[in-house]
Amino acid sequence: MAFTDRDQRIFATTDWEIMQRAHNRASQLLDRCPRTHERCNELARVVMAIYESGVRDEDELAAMAANRELNFMAGRGHFQKPFPFKNAATLTHHSMTEH
């Protein structure tokens, strides 16, 4: 993941490790190299933004970041089925009941 030194100072080491693993997993889901793909830095920023929003589960972070990339790709005419994340049923239930 290609964060700057400034980014690394903002987070604790354990936070960084969680985000790194989520970035690697998201890259794997997208079938791309986490270090050399042309959008690896953008994916890293998405992982960081989702993490900052409070999502701490690595699998959820990875799926959400990969799905965000799919949205970007869809805007350019490349479509793929979204990646599921494990708490989808719980999130759907909460979003429908919180009005």
C-alpha positions in Angstrom: 0.0 0.0 0.0 1.5 3.3 -1.0 0.8 5.7 1.9 3.1 8.6 2.6 5.2 9.1 5.7 2.6 11.6 6.9 -0.2 9.0 6.5 1.9 6.5 8.5 2.2 8.9 11.4 -1.6 9.3 11.6 -2.3 5.6 12.4 -0.9 3.2 15.0 1.1 0.2 13.7 -1.8 -2.2 14.3 -4.1 0.1 12.2 -1.6 0.2 9.5 -1.3 -3.6 9.5 -5.1 -4.0 9.3 -5.3 -1.6 6.3 -2.4 -3.3 4.6 -4.0 -6.7 4.8 -7.4 -5.3 3.7 -5.6 -3.6 0.7 -3.9 -6.9 -0.2 -7.2 -8.8 0.0 -9.1 -6.1 -2.0 -6.3 -6.4 -4.7 -6.7 -10.1 -4.7 -10.4 -9.9 -5.1 -9.9 -7.5 -8.1 -7.2 -9.9 -9.5 -4.5 -7.2 -9.5 -1.1 -6.6 -8.0 -1.3 -4.6 -4.8 2.0 -2.9 -5.5 2.2 -2.3 -9.3 -1.3 -1.9 -10.6 -2.0 1.6 -11.9 -4.7 2.2 -9.4 -3.1 0.7 -6.3 -2.7 4.1 -4.7 -6.3 5.0 -5.3 -7.3 1.7 -3.7 -5.1 2.4 -0.7 -6.8 5.8 -0.2 -10.2 4.1 -0.4 -9.2 1.5 2.2 -7.9 4.4 4.5 -11.1 6.4 4.1 -13.3 3.4 4.9 -11.1 2.5 7.9 -11.4 6.1 9.1 -15.2 5.8 8.9 -15.1 3.1 11.5 -14.9 -0.2 9.6 -12.3 -2.3 11.3 -13.0 -5.8 10.0 -10.4 -6.7 7.4 -12.7 -8.7 5.2 -15.4 -6.0 5.2 -12.7 -3.3 4.5 -11.5 -5.4 1.5 -14.9 -6.1 0.1 -16.1 -2.5 0.5 -12.9 -1.1 -1.1 -13.0 -3.6 -3.9 -16.7 -2.7 -4.6 -15.8 0.9 -4.6 -13.2 0.1 -7.3 -15.9 -1.8 -9.2 -18.0 1.4 -9.2 -15.0 3.3 -10.7 -14.6 0.6 -13.3 -18.3 0.6 -14.1 -18.1 4.3 -14.9 -15.6 3.3 -17.6 -17.8 0.5 -19.1 -16.3 -2.5 -17.2 -19.0 -4.3 -15.2 -18.6 -7.1 -12.6 -20.8 -8.5 -9.9 -20.1 -6.9 -6.5 -18.2 -8.7 -3.9 -20.2 -9.8 -0.9 -19.2 -8.9 2.6 -20.1 -11.0 5.7 -22.3 -8.5 7.5 -24.5 -7.6 4.5 -27.7 -9.0 6.0 -27.1 -7.2 9.3 -26.4 -3.9 7.6 -29.4 -4.2 5.3 -31.6 -4.9 8.3 -30.2 -1.9 10.3 -30.6 0.4 7.3 -34.2 -0.6 6.8 -35.1 -0.1 10.5 -33.3 3.1 11.2 -35.7 5.8 9.9 
